[in-house]
């Protein structure tokens, strides 16, 4: 089908070249239309008309976020098409671009977790290299810091660096527009102990210097009090919950010990879902007309309960994260340099999941301009240092101080080139290439991206993109400790415990995403704007934690122990294909009423080689001196060959903004998702939980008391209780009241 | 795969750095040249002193005529009915009398007084010059959309005026 699409695209280009209107579409536009052109600096890294952007890009502006009543940046992302946003517990989110939820799942991360999306703040990468992903609660910024959010759907590592395998979210912070003092704040109070406030104070001196200070605070309670227990496979109060750890039996009950009867009982703050604050400082100074410097620094502290690392008891863990960052950029003529550093700690109430981290990034780029051609070569270097129990060779014990554990190092040096070619005003070809060299991986990681756009006329633009992006190595893959082993209950018919031993593996191919997409943008009038993209992606070189060998140990522990050696390795048996369509339709009736409908329909198919699984089952049986029958083998392979994917077939939303009076604003917005089946991979059992499709409906009313002061009331999740993420909490209706101050 | 030869990569970078033409401060002009050209061509129709001219002659003052940003501008204005002329600051006083509107590229702002002397309309893509009163009209971004900035005093001193229909859409200084 794509062959025909490409042929049609080129035939249309040829036809338009013969019968087109004026050479430059902007000449055909009225002044009113030109004032409505949206200019952004995005993939090409220079100002361009958003309508002509070569990649699938959506921009969310701060005012759109405030209008919709979103209380946090992750929640605001529900306003963009192609994004899967699931709230695990109030204020804690799991976010994916287009899908491929299964990319990270393993014993350490028992539920689907996103590691293939890159999140940045002003081009500063915010990424966790321990096991991949973004910890949303650790973002030091909030809504008041934001000018806009740029969402790039599709692989973009060639332009943005490793881990942008599914796309990029770039938060662009605001700069005061007016000389003098600039202030704005946004505050909500509501049911379920919800409090959130954020503010910005800036001062601008005649385009020469800008100073800014911002702060934010959020607090939310859980709606549930119970936890899903992996062993019991149901929701239970904490005191009734068992654990998968083998601690023997309670002699009084004859049952396995409860979580709270264990030696190192973890502490859960049952009520608290999120408690976070952040502080940021900005200073921009123009040294000369064409020399500009930007300095940003900040601090954040967050305590929350969310689903991430395995604690072998329940999907939720109690986290405490603390970090500080420094970011410095300089632009001199066409030279761009950026250095940034972050260091901090991620604490978990199950001690072995805690670690310290430091990351340093440096980028140097130069923009060259030839006739109709821009070339932007760049060099970059990243150095991540982590120390934690799971990546240490020491025996795991809470007595070990994180600071005393060996620092593990992941480094990347990269060379990149971005070429942007405009042979005519209607045709644009953008091509990027990047080569990364990792310190622990003996191969070059190559990524590329090519996009061709053709502007048929002022109302139509067609584009095609082909790209490949990669995931980078993580600390866990590369450095999981020699002593890391978990003694767990294993029911293999013999009734004795099992020991899981983990081994690092650096000789793997890191996950790649190959995507082909075509897109069409259509803006026939001021009132209507349509953006459609059709894509096909192959996710290759998935890394899984698989059994490499098994054995029986009768000496180390009292009794007999079944030992299962596991390591991260490429699952040759598994690839995943995804085909989908993403759209956004905006309709502006007049200045008073604006609407937008957006969504994505997709199908993901996992391809499984049954023979690889058969081999693994045979290895397990042989350790017990047994051999499976054909019927047993088929039955087990069927059970292990799970082709289900948690990515919903359809997700999207709509926004209706109605301003009947200058001082009165109404906003209704919704986010919906079709049903999802979650599979938790934990030790030897697989758990599944089906989450029915749901509609999340929100409404907000705002009254402007003066030019500078507004009050607002909103109801979030009007339709009430539902669950969005597997094995996590239910979410309920939230009533909020608040005010916005904008005196500058 | 064989490891990259970083010496070759370094040579490629040095070659590119040496052979490339450097645009002057491209970051300072946030509205792309093609959009500026189309907008100014339409804005001139709201300037009574230019409206009745058969052909508007626009002089682009630039530090380097061979500069790629200047070439992009010339190419963009060539799509309009406007006649384009270019000069460097040293040629400016000689060329100004053969033009109706002067477009100032970055780093040419110290020559803007000549527009007041010779009563020519000054325009640019840099908001700062208009804020400072050096240039009458500028196109720059506000919340990602192009906006017109007008310095009324500067406009008056150049003996120009602009229709209220446009002033309604502009930010005034």
Interface residues (C-beta under 8 A of the other chain):
Chain A: X22 X23 X24 X26 X27 X29 X30 X31 X34 X35 X36 X37 X38 X39 X40 X46 X47 X48 X49 X50 X59 X61 X63 X148 X177 X206 X207 X289 X290 X292 X331 X333 X334 X366 X367 X368 X369 X370 X371 X375 X377 X379 X415 X425 X435 X437 X443 X444
Chain B: X1 X3 X4 X9 X12 X13 X16 X17 X19 X20 X21 X22 X23 X24 X25 X26 X27 X28 X29 X30 X31 X32 X34 X35 X37 X38 X39 X41 X42 X43 X68 X69 X71 X76 X79 X80 X106 X107 X128 X131 X141 X142 X143 X144 X145 X146 X147 X169
